[in-house]
Amino acid sequence: MDYYAIELHAHTNHSDGGFTTEELLGSAQDFGYDILTITDHNTVAPYEEWKKNQHWSGDLLVIPGIEWTTYFGHMLVIGSKQMLDWRKAELDTIDSRIREIKESGGIVGIAHPFSIGSPICTGCRWEFQVKDYDNIDFIELWNRVNPDESFRSRLAYEMWTDLLKKGHRISCSAGRDWHSVESEMDNTALTYIGLQELTEDGVKESLENGNFYITLGPRLQMQIEQNGRIHHLGQELQVGVAQLHVSLESILQEKLQNFGFKGERLVVIQNEVVIKEIELKENQSREVPLTLHPGYVRLELYGEAKGEKDRLLVISNPFYVV
């Protein structure tokens, strides 16, 4: 299995983006993405345009998507087999709309849940009264530029971890919310997804299972070995002893190499309690013995960023312990 850089949240001039479809695809290749999901507001027009001009994307895997843009929140819908009507999304009946998306083969993610809302940006903040968060695949923790400096990222992180503690199996994502060319002074976060094969079906399966992590740039290779079997993010482990295999690799994207992101310390978290802390630096591999209890276990990497110490650089999605 390999990890691939995926962007889950991007726009063109078919909605409010500044890019043409061709420009967005070219920019994604230049940046270093392997996979791009185009999620314009309430339209799949750029994906339809790309299907007629697939030479625009080169080796980039393009996935259909849409950002449901409603009065009560924005929701990323990825890989649905049919166009569903976002206008039916009501404050207290969103669960039925989410079930329809899932039944049509789509992946569901909450976009920027703590973005500023009405009256400045009506509908941008997540206000839907969700009854079953198990039907939602991910929450966008890091959104737009400089997400490591945003208080909204902290609020989204708290929302996500609260849901995990309640027993929901829900993942976290990073979304560039890419509308136009950003300043060289602004950093963006990445999502790395684990795949056996670089295909649309593989991407949807890994998104649904939680086999991905978010980062400001540094790359982690991580797996847990138990009873002779290797487990990846999102998979189930048994209560008992296990061995974490983890390594830290360099930043691939040229732009992100300019912000001083440097991993130093890996934290292992079980049910939101820190159970291990180890030194982990670039090009270093470690094996960490674990004793697992029911719930989940996940990883965070801390280090230097923009000249400051002990900054959060990487958040993994959980392994689940049953």
C-alpha positions in Angstrom: 0.0 0.0 0.0 1.2 3.5 -0.8 0.1 7.0 0.3 -1.0 9.5 -2.3 -1.6 13.3 -2.0 -5.3 14.1 -2.5 -7.1 17.4 -2.6 -10.7 17.0 -1.5 -12.0 20.6 -1.8 -11.4 22.7 -4.9 -13.4 25.1 -7.1 -13.4 26.5 -10.6 -15.2 29.4 -12.4 -18.2 27.1 -12.8 -19.1 28.4 -9.3 -17.0 31.0 -7.3 -13.5 29.9 -8.2 -11.0 31.9 -10.2 -9.6 28.9 -12.1 -10.9 27.5 -15.3 -11.2 23.7 -15.2 -8.0 23.4 -17.2 -6.1 25.8 -15.0 -7.2 24.0 -11.8 -6.0 20.7 -13.2 -2.7 22.1 -14.3 -2.2 23.8 -11.0 -2.9 20.6 -9.1 -0.3 18.7 -11.2 2.3 21.5 -10.7 1.7 21.5 -6.9 2.3 17.7 -6.6 -1.2 16.2 -6.1 -1.8 12.7 -7.2 -5.6 12.9 -7.0 -8.0 15.9 -7.3 -11.7 16.1 -6.4 -13.4 19.1 -8.0 -16.2 20.2 -5.6 -17.8 23.3 -7.1 -20.9 24.7 -5.4 -24.0 22.9 -6.4 -22.7 21.8 -9.8 -20.7 19.0 -11.4 -20.1 21.0 -14.6 -16.3 21.1 -14.3 -16.2 17.3 -14.1 -18.4 17.0 -17.2 -16.1 19.5 -19.0 -13.0 17.4 -18.0 -14.6 14.2 -19.3 -14.5 15.8 -22.8 -10.9 17.0 -22.3 -9.1 14.3 -20.2 -5.7 15.3 -21.7 -5.9 18.3 -19.3 -5.2 16.1 -16.3 -2.1 14.1 -17.3 -1.4 11.5 -14.7 -3.7 13.2 -12.2 -6.6 11.0 -11.0 -9.8 13.2 -11.2 -12.8 12.3 -9.0 -16.3 13.8 -9.4 -17.5 15.8 -6.5 -19.8 18.7 -5.5 -20.1 21.0 -2.5 -23.7 21.1 -1.3 -24.1 24.7 -0.5 -27.2 25.3 1.7 -28.5 27.7 4.3 -27.4 25.4 7.1 -23.9 24.2 6.1 -21.7 23.1 3.3 -21.2 19.4 2.7 -18.7 17.7 0.4 -20.2 14.9 -1.7 -17.6 12.8 -3.5 -18.1 10.0 -6.1 -21.9 9.8 -6.0 -23.3 7.9 -9.0 -26.2 10.3 -9.5 -26.9 14.0 -9.0 -29.0 14.5 -5.9 -31.0 17.6 -5.0 -29.3 19.7 -2.4 -32.3 21.9 -2.2 -34.1 19.3 -0.1 -31.5 19.6 2.7 -33.4 20.9 5.7 -32.1 21.8 9.1 -33.5 18.8 11.0 -33.9 16.2 8.2 -30.3 16.2 6.8 -29.9 12.5 7.8 -32.3 11.3 5.1 -30.4 13.3 2.5 -27.1 11.8 3.7 -28.5 8.3 3.5 -29.5 9.0 -0.1 -26.0 10.0 -0.9 -24.6 6.9 0.7 -27.0 4.7 -1.1 -25.9 6.3 -4.4 -22.3 5.4 -3.6 -21.2 8.8 -2.4 -18.8 9.9 0.3 -20.0 12.6 2.7 -17.8 15.2 4.5 -18.6 18.3 6.5 -16.8 21.3 5.1 -15.4 24.1 7.3 -17.9 23.5 10.2 -16.9 26.6 12.1 -16.6 29.0 9.2 -18.2 32.4 9.8 -21.9 32.2 9.3 -24.9 34.6 8.9 -25.2 37.3 8.0 -21.7 37.6 6.5 -21.6 34.1 4.9 -25.1 32.6 5.2 -24.9 28.8 5.3 -21.1 28.6 5.6 -21.2 27.4 9.2 -22.4 23.9 10.0 -25.8 24.1 11.7 -27.5 20.9 10.5 -29.0 18.9 13.3 -27.4 15.5 12.5 -28.9 12.6 14.4 -26.4 9.9 13.2 -22.8 11.0 12.7 -21.9 7.4 11.7 -23.2 8.2 8.2 -20.7 11.0 7.8 -17.3 10.0 6.6 -15.2 12.9 7.6 -15.0 16.4 9.0 -12.7 19.0 7.5 -10.4 20.1 10.3 -7.9 22.1 8.3 -9.4 24.5 5.8 -8.0 27.1 3.4 -4.6 28.8 3.9 -2.6 28.8 7.2 -5.0 26.4 8.9 -2.4 25.8 11.6 -3.0 29.4 12.7 -6.8 29.4 12.7 -9.0 29.1 15.8 -11.6 27.5 13.6 -9.2 24.5 13.2 -9.2 24.1 17.0 -13.0 24.1 17.1 -13.2 21.6 14.4 -10.6 19.4 16.1 -12.7 19.5 19.3 -15.9 18.6 17.4 -14.1 15.6 15.8 -12.5 14.3 19.0 -15.8 14.7 20.9 -17.5 12.5 18.3 -14.7 9.9 18.5 -15.1 9.8 22.3 -18.8 9.1 21.9 -18.0 6.1 19.8 -18.6 7.4 16.3 -16.3 6.2 13.5 -15.6 9.4 11.7 -12.4 10.7 10.0 -10.7 14.1 9.7 -9.6 15.7 6.5 -7.8 18.8 5.2 -9.4 20.9 2.5 -7.5 23.5 0.6 -10.9 25.0 -0.5 -8.9 26.1 -3.5 -10.4 29.0 -5.4 -7.4 30.8 -6.9 -3.6 31.2 -6.8 -2.6 31.8 -3.2 0.3 33.9 -1.9 3.7 32.2 -1.6 3.6 33.4 2.1 0.5 31.2 2.8 0.8 27.4 3.5 -2.0 24.9 2.9 -2.5 21.5 4.5 -2.5 18.1 2.7 -4.5 14.9 2.9 -2.6 11.6 2.2 -4.7 8.6 1.4 -3.6 5.0 1.6 -4.3 3.0 -1.6 -3.6 -0.4 -2.9 -4.3 0.9 -6.4 -4.7 4.4 -7.7 -8.4 4.2 -8.8 -11.6 6.0 -8.1 -13.1 3.0 -6.4 -9.9 2.6 -4.2 -10.1 6.3 -3.2 -13.8 6.0 -2.2 -13.1 2.8 -0.2 -10.2 4.4 1.7 -12.2 7.6 2.4 -15.1 5.5 3.7 -12.8 3.4 5.8 -10.7 6.2 7.2 -7.4 5.2 5.6 -5.9 8.7 5.3 -4.2 11.4 7.4 -3.7 15.1 7.3 -0.4 17.0 7.4 1.2 20.4 7.0 3.8 18.6 4.8 5.8 15.9 6.6 4.8 12.4 5.6 4.2 9.5 7.9 4.3 5.8 7.0 2.3 4.0 9.8 0.9 0.6 10.4 0.1 -1.6 13.4 1.1 -5.2 13.5 -0.9 -7.6 15.7 -1.0 -11.4 15.7 1.1 -11.5 12.6 -1.2 -9.2 10.6 -0.6 -5.7 9.3 -3.3 -3.1 9.9 -3.8 0.3 8.3 -5.6 3.4 9.4 -9.3 2.8 9.9 -9.0 -0.9 10.3 -10.0 -2.9 13.4 -7.6 -4.2 16.0 -8.1 -6.5 19.0 -7.7 -5.7 22.6 -4.2 -6.7 23.7 -0.7 -6.1 22.7 0.4 -4.8 19.3 3.4 -3.2 17.6 3.3 0.2 15.9 5.7 0.6 12.9 6.1 4.3 12.0 8.6 6.3 9.9 8.8 10.0 9.1 9.6 11.1 5.5 10.4 14.4 3.9 8.0 17.0 2.4 7.5 16.4 -1.4 5.8 19.7 -2.4 8.3 22.4 -3.1 6.1 25.2 -1.8 5.6 23.5 1.6 9.4 23.1 2.0 9.6 26.8 2.7 7.8 27.0 6.1 10.3 25.2 8.3 8.0 22.2 9.1 10.2 19.7 11.0 8.9 16.7 12.8 10.4 16.0 16.3 7.9 14.1 18.5 5.3 11.5 17.9 2.4 11.2 20.2 0.2 8.0 20.5 -3.3 8.8 21.7 -5.8 6.2 22.9 -9.3 7.3 23.6 -8.0 10.9 23.8 -5.4 10.0 26.4 -1.7 10.2 25.5 -0.2 6.7 26.1 3.2 7.1 24.3 5.6 9.9 23.3 8.7 9.2 21.3 11.3 11.2 19.4 10.7 10.9 15.7 12.7 12.9 13.1 12.9 12.9 9.4 14.2 9.7 7.8 13.8 7.9 11.1 11.8 4.7 11.7 10.6 3.5 15.1 8.8 0.5 16.5 6.5 1.2 19.5 4.9 -1.6 21.6 1.3 -0.8 22.5 -1.3 -2.3 24.9 -4.7 -1.7 23.3 -8.0 -1.2 25.1 -11.5 -0.9 23.5 -12.0 2.3 21.6 -9.5 3.7 19.2 -5.8 4.7 18.9 -4.4 7.5 16.7 -1.2 9.5 16.1 -0.1 13.1 16.1 3.3 14.5 15.1 4.7 17.7 16.7 7.7 19.7 15.8 8.9 23.0 14.4 6.8 25.2 12.2 7.4 28.7 10.9 10.1 29.2 13.5 8.0 28.0 16.5 8.5 24.9 18.5 6.0 22.1 19.5 3.5 22.8 16.8 1.0 20.2 15.5 2.1 19.0 12.1 0.3 15.7 11.4 -3.0 14.1 12.6 -3.8 10.5 11.7 -7.2 9.0 11.6 -7.9 6.3 14.1 -7.3 2.6 14.2 -10.3 1.1 16.0 -10.0 -1.4 18.8 -12.8 -3.9 19.5 
